[in-house]
Amino acid sequence: MARQQLKQAATAGGGHTVYGGHEKVLRQTVIGMIEGAVLGEHSNPGEATVQVLSGRVRLVTGDLSWEGRAGDLLIVPDARHSLEALVDSAVLLTVAKLS
C-alpha cells in the first residue's frame, strides 16, 4: 500500500483510507508524499498520530518541529500543524475524531 501511494503521489497526490472514514470515530489513511511535498498548516480534528512507513518527514507546529524516519511514530499536537516530506515518503495517519 505504501509503495502504491508513493507512485500515486508522484502523479496525483492524495491518500487511501484503509480503515474507517468520516462516519467513524477512528480513521487510518496511508499517504504518499514526494520529496518537498507539504500538507499545509491545518487544525487537528481529534487525537492523531503519524507513523512513518518509509522515508523521512518533518511535523511542524509553531516554533517546534519533529523529524520522523521509517518506523517512527509522531504524536500530532493539538494545534495547527503541517507535515513535510524531506525525501519520498509514505505515512500512516491515524485520527480519532473528538465528539
N, CA, C and O of each residue as an XYZ file, in Angstrom:
396
protein
N       0.827     -1.179      0.000
C       0.000      0.000      0.000
C       0.877      1.250      0.000
O       0.594      2.201     -0.729
N       1.939      1.259      0.810
C       2.825      2.429      0.870
C       3.483      2.677     -0.476
O       3.545      3.822     -0.923
N       3.977      1.632     -1.137
C       4.612      1.796     -2.459
C       3.604      2.316     -3.474
O       3.933      3.171     -4.297
N       2.391      1.809     -3.419
C       1.352      2.246     -4.340
C       1.040      3.728     -4.125
O       0.878      4.468     -5.096
N       0.954      4.168     -2.880
C       0.657      5.574     -2.598
C       1.809      6.482     -3.012
O       1.579      7.617     -3.427
N       3.050      5.997     -2.906
C       4.189      6.793     -3.373
C       4.122      6.984     -4.876
O       4.378      8.082     -5.370
N       3.781      5.935     -5.613
C       3.637      6.054     -7.069
C       2.535      7.048     -7.406
O       2.693      7.887     -8.292
N       1.428      6.948     -6.699
C       0.299      7.834     -6.951
C       0.654      9.277     -6.589
O       0.218     10.204     -7.272
N       1.431      9.481     -5.537
C       1.808     10.831     -5.119
C       2.622     11.538     -6.192
O       2.536     12.758     -6.338
N       3.405     10.780     -6.938
C       4.236     11.367     -7.984
C       3.388     11.955     -9.104
O       3.853     12.836     -9.827
N       2.154     11.485     -9.262
C       1.319     11.988    -10.351
C       0.114     12.773     -9.856
O      -0.175     13.852    -10.374
N      -0.593     12.248     -8.861
C      -1.861     12.874     -8.480
C      -1.941     13.292     -7.017
O      -2.752     14.149     -6.666
N      -1.122     12.708     -6.167
C      -1.200     13.015     -4.742
C      -2.352     12.289     -4.073
O      -2.969     11.404     -4.666
N      -2.636     12.662     -2.843
C      -3.750     12.066     -2.122
C      -3.327     10.911     -1.250
O      -2.140     10.629     -1.086
N      -4.323     10.249     -0.694
C      -4.071      9.122      0.180
C      -5.180      8.101      0.016
O      -6.109      8.293     -0.769
N      -5.074      7.025      0.755
C      -6.059      5.950      0.680
C      -6.452      5.554      2.096
O      -5.615      5.106      2.880
N      -7.734      5.724      2.418
C      -8.222      5.327      3.740
C      -8.278      3.808      3.800
O      -8.933      3.162      2.983
N      -7.573      3.245      4.792
C      -7.518      1.790      4.937
C      -8.465      1.285      6.019
O      -8.766      0.093      6.082
N      -8.934      2.200      6.874
C      -9.902      1.819      7.901
C     -10.714      3.043      8.284
O     -10.183      4.150      8.367
N     -12.001      2.840      8.516
C     -12.870      3.908      8.991
C     -13.248      4.861      7.885
O     -13.283      4.494      6.710
N     -13.528      6.071      8.268
C     -13.959      7.092      7.331
C     -14.624      8.214      8.092
O     -14.571      8.260      9.321
N     -15.244      9.112      7.369
C     -15.847     10.280      8.004
C     -16.989      9.927      8.954
O     -17.287     10.685      9.877
N     -17.624      8.786      8.731
C     -18.733      8.381      9.588
C     -18.267      7.626     10.829
O     -19.089      7.308     11.688
N     -16.983      7.330     10.947
C     -16.418      6.589     12.070
C     -15.603      7.517     12.976
O     -15.193      8.598     12.555
N     -15.374      7.093     14.207
C     -14.524      7.840     15.130
C     -13.065      7.688     14.727
O     -12.309      8.660     14.751
N     -12.663      6.468     14.356
C     -11.277      6.166     14.012
C     -11.121      6.090     12.496
O     -11.915      5.445     11.811
N     -10.086      6.760     11.982
C      -9.792      6.693     10.549
C      -8.284      6.546     10.376
O      -7.508      7.267     11.001
N      -7.873      5.604      9.521
C      -6.466      5.408      9.195
C      -6.297      5.568      7.692
O      -7.012      4.950      6.904
N      -5.339      6.408      7.308
C      -5.113      6.717      5.898
C      -3.631      6.610      5.583
O      -2.801      7.172      6.296
N      -3.295      5.890      4.514
C      -1.921      5.834      4.025
C      -1.758      6.983      3.035
O      -2.542      7.123      2.096
N      -0.729      7.804      3.256
C      -0.481      8.973      2.414
C       0.922      8.869      1.841
O       1.890      8.697      2.582
N       1.031      8.973      0.530
C       2.327      9.031     -0.137
C       2.669     10.475     -0.437
O       1.820     11.235     -0.903
N       3.914     10.860     -0.172
C       4.355     12.240     -0.403
C       5.706     12.215     -1.103
O       6.626     11.524     -0.665
N       5.823     12.972     -2.194
C       7.114     13.059     -2.854
C       7.974     14.096     -2.130
O       7.452     14.978     -1.448
N       9.273     13.984     -2.279
C      10.213     14.898     -1.627
C       9.796     16.346     -1.867
O       9.539     16.753     -3.000
N       9.734     17.114     -0.782
C       9.373     18.524     -0.862
C       7.886     18.806     -0.744
O       7.490     19.958     -0.568
N       7.052     17.770     -0.838
C       5.601     17.965     -0.709
C       5.265     18.358      0.728
O       5.903     17.899      1.675
N       4.254     19.216      0.873
C       3.838     19.686      2.190
C       2.326     19.560      2.316
O       1.581     19.992      1.436
N       1.885     18.970      3.406
C       0.484     19.047      3.783
C       0.398     20.330      4.601
O       0.804     20.366      5.762
N      -0.135     21.381      3.984
C      -0.127     22.716      4.586
C      -0.740     22.757      5.970
O      -1.439     21.837      6.396
N      -0.462     23.837      6.651
C      -0.913     24.007      8.022
C      -2.431     23.818      8.127
O      -3.203     24.394      7.360
N      -2.827     23.006      9.086
C      -4.239     22.718      9.297
C      -4.473     22.357     10.763
O      -3.533     22.068     11.503
N      -5.737     22.379     11.165
C      -6.100     22.016     12.539
C      -6.250     20.515     12.660
O      -6.414     19.804     11.668
N      -6.190     20.057     13.876
C      -6.327     18.636     14.175
C      -7.787     18.350     14.528
O      -8.316     18.960     15.458
N      -8.458     17.430     13.806
C      -9.868     17.142     14.108
C     -10.063     16.257     15.336
O     -11.200     15.978     15.717
N      -8.996     15.821     15.949
C      -9.075     14.942     17.119
C      -7.677     14.501     17.503
O      -6.695     15.150     17.143
N      -7.584     13.406     18.227
C      -6.273     12.859     18.555
C      -5.708     12.187     17.317
O      -6.433     11.508     16.590
N      -4.394     12.376     17.066
C      -3.819     11.837     15.838
C      -2.357     11.456     16.020
O      -1.637     12.019     16.845
N      -1.942     10.469     15.209
C      -0.534     10.082     15.130
C      -0.170      9.921     13.664
O      -1.026      9.699     12.808
N       1.129     10.039     13.397
C       1.675      9.780     12.069
C       2.759      8.728     12.242
O       3.762      8.975     12.911
N       2.568      7.557     11.646
C       3.597      6.519     11.645
C       4.293      6.586     10.299
O       3.652      6.497      9.251
N       5.604      6.742     10.332
C       6.377      6.830      9.096
C       6.634      5.412      8.591
O       7.332      4.628      9.234
N       6.064      5.098      7.436
C       6.223      3.762      6.845
C       7.511      3.673      6.041
O       8.190      2.646      6.053
N       7.844      4.754      5.341
C       9.105      4.812      4.589
C       9.475      6.274      4.413
O       8.611      7.150      4.443
N      10.754      6.532      4.231
C      11.223      7.893      4.003
C      11.499      8.665      5.286
O      11.827      8.094      6.326
N      11.355      9.989      5.175
C      11.641     10.891      6.302
C      10.749     12.120      6.169
O      10.671     12.725      5.100
N      10.072     12.489      7.265
C       9.155     13.623      7.258
C       9.458     14.551      8.432
O      10.144     14.181      9.385
N       8.919     15.778      8.330
C       9.028     16.739      9.432
C       7.627     17.231      9.770
O       6.896     17.699      8.896
N       7.254     17.122     11.054
C       5.991     17.627     11.576
C       6.291     18.956     12.258
O       7.164     19.024     13.124
N       5.575     20.013     11.877
C       5.870     21.360     12.385
C       4.618     21.968     13.002
O       3.529     21.892     12.433
N       4.789     22.572     14.176
C       3.747     23.382     14.794
C       4.424     24.570     15.464
O       5.272     24.396     16.339
N       4.049     25.777     15.051
C       4.671     26.971     15.612
C       6.176     26.924     15.452
O       6.682     26.729     14.347
N       6.898     27.102     16.558
C       8.359     27.080     16.550
C       8.931     25.692     16.805
O      10.150     25.534     16.854
N       8.082     24.687     16.967
C       8.531     23.328     17.268
C       8.444     22.453     16.029
O       7.562     22.639     15.191
N       9.363     21.495     15.914
C       9.293     20.524     14.829
C       9.913     19.208     15.281
O      10.773     19.167     16.161
N       9.447     18.134     14.647
C       9.946     16.798     14.935
C      10.178     16.096     13.611
O       9.352     16.191     12.703
N      11.294     15.393     13.494
C      11.557     14.597     12.299
C      11.277     13.138     12.610
O      11.555     12.647     13.704
N      10.720     12.461     11.617
C      10.458     11.041     11.770
C      11.018     10.279     10.586
O      10.967     10.748      9.449
N      11.553      9.101     10.861
C      12.084      8.197      9.833
C      11.276      6.907      9.872
O      10.477      6.687     10.783
N      11.490      6.066      8.882
C      10.752      4.801      8.800
C      10.731      4.107     10.162
O      11.772      3.892     10.783
N       9.526      3.763     10.610
C       9.349      3.084     11.889
C       8.989      4.018     13.031
O       8.499      3.556     14.063
N       9.217      5.324     12.878
C       8.909      6.276     13.949
C       7.418      6.570     14.021
O       6.716      6.529     13.010
N       6.944      6.867     15.225
C       5.567      7.277     15.465
C       5.604      8.690     16.032
O       6.190      8.925     17.089
N       4.976      9.630     15.328
C       4.920     11.018     15.772
C       3.530     11.313     16.314
O       2.530     10.981     15.679
N       3.464     11.932     17.479
C       2.197     12.348     18.059
C       1.875     13.728     17.489
O       2.672     14.657     17.619
N       0.715     13.858     16.862
C       0.334     15.140     16.274
C      -0.177     16.043     17.389
O      -1.071     15.653     18.140
N       0.386     17.251     17.506
C      -0.022     18.150     18.583
C      -1.454     18.651     18.381
O      -1.967     18.681     17.263
N      -2.073     19.036     19.473
C      -3.418     19.602     19.420
C      -3.292     21.093     19.105
O      -3.645     21.946     19.920
N      -2.791     21.383     17.925
C      -2.555     22.757     17.469
C      -2.427     22.718     15.949
O      -2.288     21.644     15.364
N      -2.472     23.875     15.315
C      -2.263     23.917     13.865
C      -0.869     23.376     13.569
O       0.090     23.657     14.287
N      -0.778     22.595     12.496
C       0.486     21.926     12.184
C       0.568     21.655     10.686
O      -0.422     21.775      9.965
N       1.753     21.289     10.237
C       1.962     20.891      8.841
C       2.894     19.689      8.823
O       3.558     19.384      9.814
N       2.933     19.008      7.672
C       3.796     17.839      7.510
C       4.520     17.975      6.180
O       3.893     18.210      5.147
N       5.844     17.828      6.204
C       6.668     17.974      5.004
C       7.451     16.685      4.759
O       7.988     16.085      5.690
N       7.508     16.270      3.496
C       8.317     15.109      3.117
C       9.734     15.581      2.824
O       9.946     16.357      1.892
N      10.697     15.127      3.601
C      12.103     15.501      3.391
C      12.717     14.670      2.275
O      13.671     15.100      1.626
N      12.172     13.486      2.055
C      12.504     12.604      0.929
C      11.179     11.945      0.540
O      10.187     12.113      1.249
N      11.137     11.206     -0.558
C       9.918     10.477     -0.896
C       9.513      9.629      0.315
O      10.325      8.871      0.847
N       8.265      9.761      0.743
C       7.837      9.137      1.999
C       6.419      8.600      1.908
O       5.626      9.030      1.071
N       6.115      7.652      2.785
C       4.752      7.165      2.972
C       4.493      7.129      4.469
O       5.334      6.675      5.244
N       3.322      7.612      4.871
C       2.968      7.649      6.287
C       1.584      7.050      6.480
O       0.769      7.018      5.558
N       1.334      6.578      7.694
C       0.015      6.125      8.102
C      -0.516      7.153      9.095
O      -0.023      7.255     10.219
N      -1.522      7.909      8.673
C      -2.159      8.896      9.546
C      -3.332      8.225     10.246
O      -4.233      7.692      9.598
N      -3.313      8.258     11.568
C      -4.412      7.709     12.374
C      -5.056      8.852     13.129
O      -4.381      9.586     13.850
N      -6.383      9.008     12.962
C      -7.117     10.077     13.612
C      -8.309      9.490     14.345
O      -9.077      8.712     13.780
N      -8.458      9.867     15.603
C      -9.662      9.545     16.386
C     -10.371     10.872     16.600
O      -9.932     11.699     17.399
N     -11.481     11.073     15.873
C     -12.211     12.345     15.940
C     -12.820     12.543     17.319
O     -13.348     11.614     17.931
N     -12.731     13.769     17.784
C     -13.377     14.125     19.050
C     -14.854     14.365     18.783
O     -15.225     14.882     17.728
N     -15.678     13.997     19.721
C     -17.128     14.187     19.544
C     -17.526     15.616     19.731
O     -18.706     15.949     19.617
